[in-house]
Amino acid sequence: MDESGFTEWAVGAQRHLLRAAVLLTGDVQVAEDLVQEALVKVALRWERLAHENPTGYARTVIVRDNISRWRRRRDLPIGALQELAATSTEPETAMVVHSALMRLTPKQRAVVVLRHFEDLSVEEAAAVLRVGVGTVKSQNAAALARLRDGAPELLDLIGRTR
C-alpha cells in the first residue's frame, strides 16, 4: 500500500469529511467515529481508490453508515452544540445551522447536507443515498420548505425576510 499517498489524502480530506459528518449527525463524537470508520475503509481499498475518487467513497461510507445507525436507533442525539460551536469560526452561525438541521428528518438532513453543504448534484446525491433522483428532489423540496417555515432564524442569518 502507498502509505504516504493515503496519509497525504487523509490529512487533506479529514476536516472536510468531519464537517459533513457533524452536519449529518448533529453529534461531534458520532461524526468522528463515522469519519474514522470511513478512513479505515478507504485505507483497506487504497490501491483501487487512489486513482479513483477516495473522497467520494469516504463520503458515501459516512452517509450510509449514518443511515444504518439511525435505522438501528431511530433516535438521533441532539447534543454537542458547544463542541460544534467550538469547531466553527462563527459559533453563533454554527449553532443556528445545527439547530435548523436537527428539525429535519434524517433523510431530509442527508439530502440537504449532500446537496447544499457538499455541493453534490442531484444525481450524485442519489447515488450516495442509493435512492432515485426524484426522491432526492422531493426530500430536498420538503426539507427546504420545512426550514423556511420552521427555522426563521436562518432567514435572519442570511438577511432575508419571509
Backbone as a printed PyTorch tensor [residue, N CA C, xyz], in Angstrom:
tensor([[[  0.8440,  -1.1810,   0.0000],
         [  0.0000,   0.0000,   0.0000],
         [  0.8860,   1.2400,   0.0000]],

        [[  0.4720,   2.2230,  -0.7400],
         [  1.1620,   3.5200,  -0.8010],
         [  0.7620,   4.3340,   0.4250]],

        [[  1.4670,   4.1050,   1.5410],
         [  1.0910,   4.7480,   2.8020],
         [  1.2110,   6.2610,   2.7490]],

        [[  2.2400,   6.7650,   2.0790],
         [  2.4090,   8.2240,   2.0380],
         [  1.2840,   8.8760,   1.2360]],

        [[  0.8550,   8.2240,   0.1680],
         [ -0.2500,   8.7690,  -0.6270],
         [ -1.5530,   8.7720,   0.1600]],

        [[ -1.8010,   7.6710,   0.8780],
         [ -3.0080,   7.6160,   1.7060],
         [ -2.9570,   8.6600,   2.8060]],

        [[ -1.8280,   8.7550,   3.4890],
         [ -1.6940,   9.7130,   4.5890],
         [ -1.9020,  11.1360,   4.0960]],

        [[ -1.3180,  11.4630,   2.9720],
         [ -1.4820,  12.8070,   2.4050],
         [ -2.9470,  13.0860,   2.0860]],

        [[ -3.6140,  12.1190,   1.4640],
         [ -5.0340,  12.3000,   1.1540],
         [ -5.8550,  12.4410,   2.4250]],

        [[ -5.6150,  11.5460,   3.4110],
         [ -6.3990,  11.5350,   4.6470],
         [ -6.2550,  12.8510,   5.4090]],

        [[ -5.0450,  13.3710,   5.4910],
         [ -4.8300,  14.6360,   6.1920],
         [ -5.6010,  15.7570,   5.5020]],

        [[ -5.6040,  15.7660,   4.1930],
         [ -6.3040,  16.8030,   3.4430],
         [ -7.8200,  16.6680,   3.4810]],

        [[ -8.3200,  15.4420,   3.5600],
         [ -9.7670,  15.2080,   3.4630],
         [-10.4640,  15.1270,   4.8120]],

        [[ -9.7360,  14.8610,   5.8740],
         [-10.3560,  14.5720,   7.1580],
         [-11.2350,  15.7010,   7.6750]],

        [[-10.7720,  16.9240,   7.6170],
         [-11.5600,  18.0470,   8.1470],
         [-12.8660,  18.2390,   7.3660]],

        [[-12.7760,  18.1430,   6.0460],
         [-13.9620,  18.2970,   5.1980],
         [-14.9720,  17.1800,   5.4940]],

        [[-14.4770,  15.9590,   5.6290],
         [-15.3560,  14.8340,   5.9370],
         [-15.9920,  14.9890,   7.3130]],

        [[-15.2230,  15.4870,   8.2630],
         [-15.7530,  15.6790,   9.6090],
         [-16.8600,  16.7320,   9.6140]],

        [[-16.6730,  17.8010,   8.8730],
         [-17.6970,  18.8480,   8.7860],
         [-19.0140,  18.2650,   8.2800]],

        [[-18.9290,  17.4900,   7.2140],
         [-20.1380,  16.8790,   6.6560],
         [-20.7610,  15.9050,   7.6480]],

        [[-19.9380,  15.1300,   8.3200],
         [-20.4530,  14.1490,   9.2790],
         [-21.1290,  14.8340,  10.4670]],

        [[-20.5690,  15.9430,  10.9430],
         [-21.1900,  16.6780,  12.0510],
         [-22.5440,  17.2260,  11.6160]],

        [[-22.6120,  17.7460,  10.4110],
         [-23.8860,  18.2630,   9.9130],
         [-24.9160,  17.1520,   9.7570]],

        [[-24.4700,  15.9690,   9.3460],
         [-25.3890,  14.8370,   9.1920],
         [-25.8980,  14.3170,  10.5310]],

        [[-25.0050,  14.2220,  11.5090],
         [-25.3560,  13.5490,  12.7540],
         [-25.8050,  14.4860,  13.8570]],

        [[-25.2610,  15.6980,  13.8540],
         [-25.5370,  16.6120,  14.9490],
         [-24.7650,  16.2760,  16.2030]],

        [[-23.8170,  15.3600,  16.1130],
         [-23.0530,  14.9120,  17.2740],
         [-21.5940,  14.7600,  16.8640]],

        [[-20.7290,  15.5350,  17.4860],
         [-19.3120,  15.5400,  17.1040],
         [-18.6650,  14.1820,  17.3330]],

        [[-18.9710,  13.5450,  18.4390],
         [-18.3560,  12.2540,  18.7250],
         [-18.7780,  11.1790,  17.7260]],

        [[-20.0480,  11.1450,  17.4060],
         [-20.5310,  10.1820,  16.4130],
         [-19.9010,  10.4960,  15.0570]],

        [[-19.8200,  11.7760,  14.7250],
         [-19.2170,  12.1910,  13.4530],
         [-17.7610,  11.7430,  13.3730]],

        [[-17.0210,  11.9300,  14.4500],
         [-15.6250,  11.4940,  14.4650],
         [-15.5190,   9.9920,  14.2550]],

        [[-16.4160,   9.2280,  14.8820],
         [-16.4160,   7.7750,  14.6980],
         [-16.7070,   7.4010,  13.2480]],

        [[-17.6820,   8.0810,  12.6470],
         [-18.0200,   7.8010,  11.2480],
         [-16.8450,   8.1060,  10.3230]],

        [[-16.1670,   9.2180,  10.5750],
         [-15.0180,   9.5880,   9.7370],
         [-13.8940,   8.5720,   9.9110]],

        [[-13.6250,   8.1720,  11.1530],
         [-12.5750,   7.1680,  11.3940],
         [-12.8820,   5.8770,  10.6460]],

        [[-14.1260,   5.4310,  10.7390],
         [-14.5140,   4.2030,  10.0510],
         [-14.3670,   4.3590,   8.5330]],

        [[-14.7490,   5.4990,   8.0180],
         [-14.6110,   5.7410,   6.5800],
         [-13.1320,   5.7380,   6.1680]],

        [[-12.2760,   6.3380,   6.9760],
         [-10.8420,   6.3580,   6.6560],
         [-10.2600,   4.9480,   6.6670]],

        [[-10.6980,   4.1290,   7.6070],
         [-10.2390,   2.7360,   7.6490],
         [-10.6770,   2.0030,   6.3880]],

        [[-11.9220,   2.1900,   5.9960],
         [-12.4350,   1.5070,   4.8060],
         [-11.7170,   1.9730,   3.5430]],

        [[-11.3840,   3.2580,   3.4760],
         [-10.6110,   3.7540,   2.3280],
         [ -9.2180,   3.1570,   2.3560]],

        [[ -8.5950,   3.1090,   3.5340],
         [ -7.2450,   2.5570,   3.6470],
         [ -7.1990,   1.1080,   3.1750]],

        [[ -8.2100,   0.3390,   3.5320],
         [ -8.2510,  -1.0610,   3.1260],
         [ -8.3880,  -1.2330,   1.6100]],

        [[ -8.9040,  -0.2100,   0.9470],
         [ -9.1260,  -0.2670,  -0.5060],
         [ -8.2670,   0.7530,  -1.2510]],

        [[ -7.2160,   1.2350,  -0.6100],
         [ -6.4410,   2.3430,  -1.1590],
         [ -5.8580,   2.0420,  -2.5380]],

        [[ -5.3820,   0.8450,  -2.7690],
         [ -4.7830,   0.5080,  -4.0740],
         [ -5.7530,   0.7910,  -5.2120]],

        [[ -7.0160,   0.4740,  -5.0080],
         [ -8.0330,   0.7070,  -6.0390],
         [ -8.5130,   2.1530,  -6.0300]],

        [[ -8.7120,   2.7110,  -4.8390],
         [ -9.3070,   4.0420,  -4.7180],
         [ -8.3280,   5.1820,  -4.9950]],

        [[ -7.0560,   4.9510,  -4.8600],
         [ -6.0570,   6.0150,  -5.0230],
         [ -6.1850,   6.7080,  -6.3680]],

        [[ -6.5690,   5.9500,  -7.3750],
         [ -6.6620,   6.5190,  -8.7270],
         [ -8.0990,   6.8220,  -9.1360]],

        [[ -9.0150,   6.6640,  -8.2040],
         [-10.4170,   6.9630,  -8.4880],
         [-10.8420,   8.1860,  -7.6860]],

        [[-11.8170,   8.0360,  -6.7860],
         [-12.3320,   9.1500,  -6.0110],
         [-12.4400,   8.7400,  -4.5380]],

        [[-11.3100,   8.7450,  -3.8130],
         [-11.3740,   8.2970,  -2.4190],
         [-12.2610,   9.1820,  -1.5470]],

        [[-12.3330,  10.4690,  -1.8300],
         [-13.1770,  11.3560,  -1.0340],
         [-14.6510,  11.0190,  -1.2430]],

        [[-15.0350,  10.7760,  -2.4630],
         [-16.4110,  10.3820,  -2.7550],
         [-16.7700,   9.0640,  -2.0880]],

        [[-15.8240,   8.1270,  -2.1110],
         [-16.0520,   6.8350,  -1.4670],
         [-16.2240,   7.0330,   0.0380]],

        [[-15.3590,   7.8340,   0.6480],
         [-15.4300,   8.0900,   2.0890],
         [-16.7500,   8.7770,   2.4470]],

        [[-17.1640,   9.7310,   1.6360],
         [-18.4240,  10.4340,   1.8810],
         [-19.5930,   9.4590,   1.8290]],

        [[-19.5660,   8.5550,   0.8620],
         [-20.6170,   7.5510,   0.7410],
         [-20.6450,   6.6400,   1.9600]],

        [[-19.4720,   6.2300,   2.4250],
         [-19.3910,   5.3890,   3.6220],
         [-19.9940,   6.1180,   4.8210]],

        [[-19.6630,   7.3860,   4.9860],
         [-20.1730,   8.1620,   6.1160],
         [-21.6980,   8.2430,   6.0690]],

        [[-22.2360,   8.5790,   4.9200],
         [-23.6980,   8.7140,   4.7990],
         [-24.3860,   7.3750,   5.0370]],

        [[-23.8850,   6.3260,   4.4380],
         [-24.5320,   5.0210,   4.5770],
         [-24.4010,   4.4680,   5.9990]],

        [[-23.2260,   4.6420,   6.6030],
         [-23.0670,   4.1900,   7.9870],
         [-23.9740,   4.9830,   8.9300]],

        [[-24.1450,   6.2670,   8.6510],
         [-25.0450,   7.0730,   9.4710],
         [-26.4920,   6.6230,   9.2970]],

        [[-26.8750,   6.3200,   8.0830],
         [-28.2320,   5.8210,   7.8370],
         [-28.4350,   4.5120,   8.5880]],

        [[-27.4580,   3.6390,   8.5390],
         [-27.5700,   2.3710,   9.2740],
         [-27.6980,   2.6310,  10.7670]],

        [[-26.9640,   3.6070,  11.2710],
         [-27.0030,   3.9430,  12.6890],
         [-28.3950,   4.4270,  13.0910]],

        [[-28.9860,   5.3660,  12.3110],
         [-30.2950,   5.8630,  12.7200],
         [-31.4010,   4.8770,  12.4220]],

        [[-31.1970,   3.9620,  11.5150],
         [-32.2000,   2.9130,  11.3340],
         [-32.2210,   1.9880,  12.5330]],

        [[-31.0390,   1.7330,  13.0860],
         [-30.9600,   0.8750,  14.2700],
         [-31.5170,   1.5760,  15.5000]],

        [[-31.2220,   2.8450,  15.6560],
         [-31.5720,   3.5530,  16.8930],
         [-32.8690,   4.3340,  16.7980]],

        [[-33.1450,   4.9270,  15.6710],
         [-34.3390,   5.7490,  15.4540],
         [-34.4000,   6.9760,  16.3560]],

        [[-33.3550,   7.2410,  17.1050],
         [-33.3140,   8.4590,  17.9070],
         [-31.9370,   9.0750,  17.7420]],

        [[-31.8960,  10.2230,  17.1400],
         [-30.6240,  10.8900,  16.9050],
         [-30.3110,  11.8460,  18.0440]],

        [[-29.1000,  11.7670,  18.5960],
         [-28.7490,  12.6960,  19.6590],
         [-28.6400,  14.1150,  19.1330]],

        [[-29.0970,  15.0630,  19.9210],
         [-29.0710,  16.4530,  19.5050],
         [-27.9120,  17.1890,  20.1550]],

        [[-27.2990,  16.6120,  21.1920],
         [-26.2670,  17.2800,  21.9830],
         [-25.0800,  17.7530,  21.1810]],

        [[-24.0740,  18.1630,  21.9000],
         [-22.7870,  18.5890,  21.3600],
         [-22.8290,  19.9430,  20.6700]],

        [[-23.8010,  20.7950,  21.0100],
         [-23.8380,  22.1310,  20.4130],
         [-22.5810,  22.9290,  20.7510]],

        [[-22.1260,  22.8260,  21.9850],
         [-20.9330,  23.5750,  22.3680],
         [-19.7180,  23.0820,  21.6030]],

        [[-19.6010,  21.7720,  21.4220],
         [-18.4780,  21.2360,  20.6540],
         [-18.5700,  21.6720,  19.1960]],

        [[-19.7800,  21.6580,  18.6400],
         [-19.9670,  22.1060,  17.2690],
         [-19.5740,  23.5620,  17.1300]],

        [[-20.0030,  24.3820,  18.0690],
         [-19.6700,  25.8000,  18.0350],
         [-18.1690,  26.0030,  18.1450]],

        [[-17.5100,  25.1840,  18.9370],
         [-16.0660,  25.3220,  19.1220],
         [-15.2930,  24.9750,  17.8570]],

        [[-15.8590,  24.1680,  16.9530],
         [-15.1560,  23.7890,  15.7370],
         [-15.3830,  24.7830,  14.6050]],

        [[-16.2600,  25.7480,  14.8010],
         [-16.5710,  26.7390,  13.7740],
         [-15.9160,  28.0690,  14.1090]],

        [[-15.5800,  28.8250,  13.0770],
         [-15.0320,  30.1530,  13.3130],
         [-16.1320,  31.1280,  13.7050]],

        [[-17.3790,  30.7880,  13.4130],
         [-18.5280,  31.6160,  13.7750],
         [-19.4950,  30.7580,  14.5980]],

        [[-19.3000,  30.6960,  15.9140],
         [-20.1060,  29.7880,  16.7370],
         [-21.6040,  30.0400,  16.6580]],

        [[-22.0160,  31.2890,  16.6010],
         [-23.4490,  31.5790,  16.5520],
         [-24.0680,  31.0280,  15.2680]],

        [[-23.3700,  31.2050,  14.1680],
         [-23.8410,  30.6760,  12.8890],
         [-23.9230,  29.1620,  12.9410]],

        [[-22.8930,  28.5360,  13.4790],
         [-22.8780,  27.0770,  13.5670],
         [-24.0550,  26.5610,  14.3880]],

        [[-24.3640,  27.2350,  15.4830],
         [-25.4720,  26.7860,  16.3230],
         [-26.8200,  26.9670,  15.6370]],

        [[-26.9880,  28.0580,  14.9040],
         [-28.2470,  28.2890,  14.1870],
         [-28.4310,  27.2280,  13.1070]],

        [[-27.3780,  26.9560,  12.3430],
         [-27.4600,  25.9470,  11.2800],
         [-27.7130,  24.5740,  11.8890]],

        [[-26.9870,  24.2410,  12.9290],
         [-27.1610,  22.9440,  13.5810],
         [-28.5910,  22.7710,  14.0820]],

        [[-29.0950,  23.7780,  14.7540],
         [-30.4560,  23.7170,  15.2870],
         [-31.4710,  23.5280,  14.1660]],

        [[-31.2860,  24.2430,  13.0810],
         [-32.2130,  24.1170,  11.9500],
         [-32.1370,  22.7290,  11.3240]],

        [[-30.9270,  22.2010,  11.1490],
         [-30.7840,  20.8730,  10.5480],
         [-31.3970,  19.7870,  11.4210]],

        [[-31.3490,  19.9550,  12.7290],
         [-31.9070,  18.9540,  13.6300],
         [-33.4360,  18.9070,  13.5670]],

        [[-34.0600,  19.9070,  12.9460],
         [-35.5140,  19.9140,  12.7820],
         [-35.9580,  19.0540,  11.6000]],

        [[-35.0050,  18.6430,  10.7860],
         [-35.3170,  17.8320,   9.6070],
         [-35.2960,  16.3530,   9.9700]],

        [[-35.9730,  15.5550,   9.1520],
         [-35.8620,  14.1070,   9.3190],
         [-34.4490,  13.7020,   8.9030]],

        [[-33.9840,  12.5460,   9.3330],
         [-32.6390,  12.1180,   8.9330],
         [-32.4450,  12.0560,   7.4150]],

        [[-33.4590,  11.6140,   6.6910],
         [-33.3490,  11.5510,   5.2280],
         [-33.2500,  12.9500,   4.6360]],

        [[-34.0840,  13.8580,   5.1200],
         [-34.0340,  15.2380,   4.6190],
         [-32.6890,  15.8670,   4.9480]],

        [[-32.1930,  15.6340,   6.1550],
         [-30.9140,  16.1970,   6.5680],
         [-29.7900,  15.6840,   5.6630]],

        [[-29.8020,  14.3980,   5.3560],
         [-28.7740,  13.8250,   4.4870],
         [-28.8070,  14.4910,   3.1090]],

        [[-29.9990,  14.6780,   2.5600],
         [-30.1210,  15.3210,   1.2520],
         [-29.6320,  16.7670,   1.3010]],

        [[-30.0430,  17.5120,   2.3120],
         [-29.6390,  18.9190,   2.4140],
         [-28.1240,  19.0350,   2.5660]],

        [[-27.5360,  18.2030,   3.4010],
         [-26.0820,  18.2680,   3.5960],
         [-25.3590,  17.9270,   2.2970]],

        [[-25.7830,  16.8640,   1.6390],
         [-25.1060,  16.4740,   0.4000],
         [-25.2900,  17.5110,  -0.7060]],

        [[-26.4950,  18.0200,  -0.8480],
         [-26.7730,  18.9670,  -1.9330],
         [-26.2190,  20.3630,  -1.6600]],

        [[-26.3980,  20.8790,  -0.4440],
         [-26.1140,  22.2870,  -0.1890],
         [-24.8310,  22.5540,   0.5760]],

        [[-24.3310,  21.5660,   1.3030],
         [-23.0740,  21.7600,   2.0140],
         [-21.9240,  21.0660,   1.2960]],

        [[-22.2140,  19.9220,   0.6830],
         [-21.1990,  19.1840,  -0.0550],
         [-21.2160,  19.5160,  -1.5520]],

        [[-22.1840,  20.2730,  -1.9940],
         [-22.3190,  20.6950,  -3.3930],
         [-22.3730,  19.5360,  -4.3880]],

        [[-23.0500,  18.4580,  -4.0040],
         [-23.2300,  17.3530,  -4.9360],
         [-24.4380,  17.6430,  -5.8190]],

        [[-24.3870,  17.1250,  -7.0230],
         [-25.5390,  17.2490,  -7.9160],
         [-26.6480,  16.3310,  -7.4170]],

        [[-27.8370,  16.4870,  -7.9740],
         [-28.9610,  15.6170,  -7.6140],
         [-28.5970,  14.1680,  -7.8930]],

        [[-27.9840,  13.9270,  -9.0350],
         [-27.6120,  12.5660,  -9.4200],
         [-26.5620,  11.9880,  -8.4800]],

        [[-25.5640,  12.7970,  -8.0940],
         [-24.5230,  12.3250,  -7.1840],
         [-25.1040,  12.0110,  -5.8060]],

        [[-25.9760,  12.8770,  -5.3140],
         [-26.6100,  12.6410,  -4.0130],
         [-27.4540,  11.3730,  -4.0620]],

        [[-28.1710,  11.1760,  -5.1560],
         [-28.9920,   9.9710,  -5.3020],
         [-28.1130,   8.7210,  -5.2770]],

        [[-26.9600,   8.7790,  -5.9180],
         [-26.0520,   7.6310,  -5.9290],
         [-25.5130,   7.3440,  -4.5300]],

        [[-25.1360,   8.3800,  -3.7970],
         [-24.6210,   8.1930,  -2.4360],
         [-25.6870,   7.5890,  -1.5370]],

        [[-26.9060,   8.0850,  -1.6500],
         [-28.0010,   7.6280,  -0.7950],
         [-28.6800,   6.3570,  -1.2980]],

        [[-28.3390,   5.9570,  -2.5160],
         [-28.9570,   4.7890,  -3.1580],
         [-30.4660,   4.9450,  -3.2710]],

        [[-30.8700,   6.1030,  -3.7450],
         [-32.2850,   6.3820,  -3.9900],
         [-32.4040,   6.9830,  -5.3820]],

        [[-33.6120,   7.1680,  -5.8370],
         [-33.8390,   7.7650,  -7.1310],
         [-33.6570,   9.2770,  -7.1110]],

        [[-33.4330,   9.8380,  -8.2860],
         [-33.2770,  11.2850,  -8.4280],
         [-34.5230,  12.0050,  -7.9330]],

        [[-35.6930,  11.4510,  -8.2290],
         [-36.9440,  12.0580,  -7.7840],
         [-37.0530,  12.1150,  -6.2670]],

        [[-36.5310,  11.0950,  -5.6020],
         [-36.5510,  11.0850,  -4.1400],
         [-35.6850,  12.2020,  -3.5850]],

        [[-34.5090,  12.3880,  -4.1710],
         [-33.6250,  13.4700,  -3.7280],
         [-34.3210,  14.8160,  -3.9300]],

        [[-34.9380,  14.9910,  -5.0880],
         [-35.6180,  16.2530,  -5.3630],
         [-36.7670,  16.5000,  -4.3970]],

        [[-37.5840,  15.4830,  -4.1540],
         [-38.7360,  15.6750,  -3.2700],
         [-38.2960,  15.8710,  -1.8190]],

        [[-37.2850,  15.1250,  -1.3650],
         [-36.7800,  15.3000,   0.0000],
         [-36.1510,  16.6800,   0.1720]],

        [[-35.4540,  17.1390,  -0.8450],
         [-34.8340,  18.4710,  -0.7960],
         [-35.9150,  19.5550,  -0.7230]],

        [[-36.9390,  19.4320,  -1.5510],
         [-38.0170,  20.4220,  -1.5450],
         [-38.7370,  20.4310,  -0.1990]],

        [[-39.0180,  19.2570,   0.3300],
         [-39.6940,  19.1750,   1.6260],
         [-38.8210,  19.7560,   2.7360]],

        [[-37.5350,  19.4720,   2.6860],
         [-36.6120,  19.9800,   3.6990],
         [-36.5230,  21.5000,   3.6470]],

        [[-36.4000,  22.0430,   2.4520],
         [-36.3000,  23.4980,   2.3240],
         [-37.5880,  24.1830,   2.7720]],

        [[-38.7220,  23.5690,   2.4660],
         [-39.9970,  24.1310,   2.9310],
         [-40.0760,  24.0850,   4.4540]],

        [[-39.6420,  22.9780,   5.0290],
         [-39.6620,  22.8480,   6.4870],
         [-38.7330,  23.8870,   7.1220]],

        [[-37.5880,  24.1220,   6.5100],
         [-36.6560,  25.1190,   7.0430],
         [-37.2200,  26.5350,   6.9170]],

        [[-37.8580,  26.8120,   5.7760],
         [-38.4580,  28.1390,   5.5910],
         [-39.5270,  28.4090,   6.6390]],

        [[-40.3710,  27.4040,   6.8850],
         [-41.4760,  27.5730,   7.8240],
         [-41.0480,  27.4470,   9.2800]],

        [[-40.1560,  26.5210,   9.5550],
         [-39.8450,  26.2050,  10.9400],
         [-38.5490,  26.7560,  11.4890]],

        [[-37.7560,  27.3930,  10.6430],
         [-36.4690,  27.9160,  11.1080],
         [-36.2570,  29.3360,  10.5950]],

        [[-37.0910,  30.2780,  11.0410],
         [-36.9680,  31.6540,  10.5550],
         [-35.6220,  32.2880,  10.9150]],

        [[-34.9460,  31.7400,  11.9210],
         [-33.6400,  32.2880,  12.2840],
         [-32.6250,  32.1360,  11.1510]],

        [[-32.8380,  31.1450,  10.2810],
         [-31.9670,  31.0130,   9.1100],
         [-32.1430,  32.2000,   8.1680]],

        [[-33.3920,  32.6180,   7.9760],
         [-33.6460,  33.7620,   7.1170],
         [-33.0050,  35.0170,   7.7180]],

        [[-33.0960,  35.1480,   9.0430],
         [-32.4520,  36.2740,   9.7130],
         [-30.9420,  36.2250,   9.4940]],

        [[-30.3990,  35.0320,   9.5570],
         [-28.9670,  34.8500,   9.4180],
         [-28.4480,  35.2970,   8.0450]],

        [[-29.2310,  35.0150,   7.0100],
         [-28.7880,  35.4000,   5.6570],
         [-29.3620,  36.7310,   5.2080]],

        [[-30.0900,  37.3900,   6.1120],
         [-30.5860,  38.7270,   5.8240],
         [-31.7980,  38.7870,   4.9170]],

        [[-32.5990,  37.7280,   4.9160],
         [-33.8120,  37.7030,   4.0980],
         [-35.0120,  37.6540,   5.0000]],

        [[-36.1160,  38.1390,   4.4820],
         [-37.3680,  38.0500,   5.2190],
         [-38.2870,  37.0640,   4.5270]],

        [[-39.3190,  36.6770,   5.2540],
         [-40.2840,  35.7430,   4.6710],
         [-40.9600,  36.4080,   3.5330]]])
